[in-house]
Amino acid sequence: MNKSENNVIRIEIFGSTYTLKTDASEEYVKKIAAYINNRLNEIAEKGQDLPTFKIAILGLIEIMDDLLKTREKLSKIEGEFGAKTSELIQKIDKRLSSEYSIM
């Protein structure tokens, strides 16, 4: 299937069926739906008879919290990786220039 073509995928999230038109694979979309369902079911089990919309909002808040924390961690790792890469390049350059300098 061409990447520009869209898939029509039916998923169920917390008892409601949704039809999505997406260029993502069915496996990927169903993985997302399963993740959302798990989070919403966890909240529903803890919340004493909360309405569905409140469970959905709490799930959204928790998922966004996870996303933002993950982005912060990734940004920190990228910064550390960049700093370490620069440090290693400087060490290599220093070593190469000392080994190949003309005396």
N, C-alpha and C positions, 0 to 999 in steps of 0.2 A: 504494500500500500504506500502510495506517495505521501511524504510528510505533510504536504499542504492539504491533504484530504482529511475530513473530520470523521470520527467514529461517533456513532450514536450508542450511548451506553446507559442502561437502566441500573440504578442502584437503589438500595433501601437504607435510609438513615433514620434510626429511632422510630421505626414504624411507618414512615412515609416513603413513597417511591418517587424518585426523581429521574428524569430522562435528561442526560447531558450530551451535548454535541461538543466534542473535543478532539484535538489532535494527539492527545495522550493515549497510551495503550489502555486496553480494558483492564489488564492486570494492575496497572498503576492506579487507576481510578478506583478500582475495588479495594486496593490496599488502603487508600485514603479513607474510603467509606468505612472500612473495618476499624481503622484507627479512631475515627470520629465516634462510631458506635460504641467502642470500648470505653472511651472517655465519658460519653453521655450516660452509659449504663453504670459506670462507677459513681457518677454524681447522683443518679437516680436512686441508687442503693443507699447512699448516705443521706439524701434529702428526704425529709418526711413529707411525702406526697406533694412535691413541688409541681407546679404546672409545667407542661412541656416547654413553653417558651423560656421559662426561667432556667430550666436545665440546659437548654440550648445556649443561652447567654453565658451561664457559668462555664459551660464547656468551651465556648469561644474564648472566654477570658483565660482559662487554663491553657488552651492550645496556643494562644498568642503569647502568654507568659513563657511557655516552652520555646517558642520561636525566637523571641527577643533574647532570652538567655543564651540560646544556641548561637545566635548571630554575634552576641558579645564575646562568647568564647572563641568563635571562629576568627573574629577580628583580632583578638588578643594573640591567638596562635599565629595568624598571618604576620602580625607585627614582630613577634618573637622569631619567626622563621626568616623574615626579611633582615632583621638585625643580625641573626646568626649567619645568614648567607653573606652579608656585607663583611662581617668579621672574618669569615673564612677566606673570602676573596682577598682581603687586605693581607692576611697571613700568607696566602699563596703568592701574591704579588711581591711581598717583602722577601719571601724565601727565594723566589725566582730571580729577583733583582740582585740579591746578595750572591747567589750561586753563579750568575752569569755577568757579573760586573767586570769591567776591564780594569786591571790594576796597573 
